[in-house]
Amino acid sequence: MLNKRWLFVMILMTSFSLVVAPGTAVRADSDIELSRGASVYVSIYSNIFGGSKGQVFNLAGLLSIRNTDTKFPIRILAADYYDSDGKLVDSHIKEPVELKPLQSTHYQVQERDTTGGPGANFIVKWSSSNKVTSPLSRLS
């Protein structure tokens, strides 16, 4: 039996963040690549397998999108959720969302939502009128 504390740790471990424009004051004269937009793949686990019988445990997932640029806003154009077969499950953004410098937003996949499967992922599309640091994904 899986205890609640272990399950809570697993949920935290499987919550992913997309960091758009990693926080730094460094600009164009550095070695950091600047961009006006990109599409980024972010894997997310909506369930895991445990035990010798491969019991399935459903998990809540969190996609966190953060503009850590201190000067310029960015626009989130899409946060599309795909299942293990690569089929679009849900488009979380119906119209572009502007994130001001250091602002963030998030999208949650509920524990009861099993549509994504173990290979679920998001494709996040973003743009900016100004060059900002290129995005990267990391585990939160």
N, C-alpha and C positions, 0 to 999 in steps of 0.2 A: 504494500500500500504506500502510496506517495503522500508524505506529510505536507501540510500547507506551507511550511517554511521553505522546503525544497522547491515546491511549485512556484512560490513567489520569486525565489532566486532565478529559476528557469525563465520565468516571464520577464524579469529584468534583463537577463542575458540575451533574450531573443527580441528585445525591443531595439530597433535600429534607428539611427539618426542619419539624415542626409545633411551634411554641412555644406552649405553653399557659401562660397567666398570665405575660406578659413580666416579666423581673426588674426590680423596682422596689419601693422601700419605701413608695411612695405609696399611700394608702388612700382611703376613701370621700369625704374632704373635698377631693379633687383633681378635675381635669377628666377623669380616666381612668374609663371605663365599667367597672363591676364586674358580674360575672355569676355565676350558680350552675351554669351549664352551657350547652352549645351543640353544634351539629353543624358541622364545618368541612370544606370541600372542599380537598384537597391534590393537585395534579397531580404526576405522576411519570413520567419517561421510561424505558421499559424497552427502547426501541430508538430509533435515529436513522438518518437517511439521509445518505449522503455521496457525493461525487464526481458527475460528470456523468451517470452511469448510475443514480444513486439507490440505490447499494448499501446494504443494511441492515446496521447494526452493533448487535448486542445489547448491552445494558448491565445492570449490576447497579444496583439502586436501594435506597435506605435511607430509611425513614420514621422520623424521630426525634421522639419525643414527650417534652416536657420540662415539668415543673412548676417554673417559676422563682419561684413564690411562696415567700417566706421564712417564712410563718407557717402556712399551711393546706394539708392534703392535697387531692388531686383524685382522682377515679375515672375511668379510661378504660373506657367501656362498649362501644365498638366501634372497630375499625380494619378496615373493609371495603374490599377491593380490587376495583375494577371495570375492565373492559376498555374499549376504544375505542367499543364499541357500547352501553355503559352496563349491561352484564350483570355480575352479581356473580360474581367469579372465586374469591375466598377470604375467609373471615372469620378474621382473625388473632387475635381475642380470643374465647375460648370462655366465659369468665366475667370479670366486672369485675376490673380491676387497679388497686390503689391506688398512687398515687405520692405519697410524702411530700414535704415542702417541699424543693426543689432536686433531687429525684430525677428520673431519666429512664429511658426504655425505648426500644427500637427494634425495627423489623420490617424484614426484608430481602427484596427480590425478587431471586432469583438470576439471573445472567446467562443461564443456559440456559432460564429461564422466559419464553417468548414469548407467553403467553396475554393479557397486557395490551395489547400493541400500542402505537403511538405516542401514543394518547390515554388511556393508563391513568391512574387516579386512585384516591385513598383518600377515604372519608368517615370521619372520626373523630368519635365522640360522647363527650363528657366531662361530668362533673358534679362539684359540690362542695357540701358542707353549708353552707359559708360563701361569702360573696361574694368572688370573686377577680377579677383583671384578665382581661378578655375575651381569648380566644385570637387569634393571627394566624399566618399561614404565611410562611415566608421561605426563601430558598435558603441552604443551608449551604455 
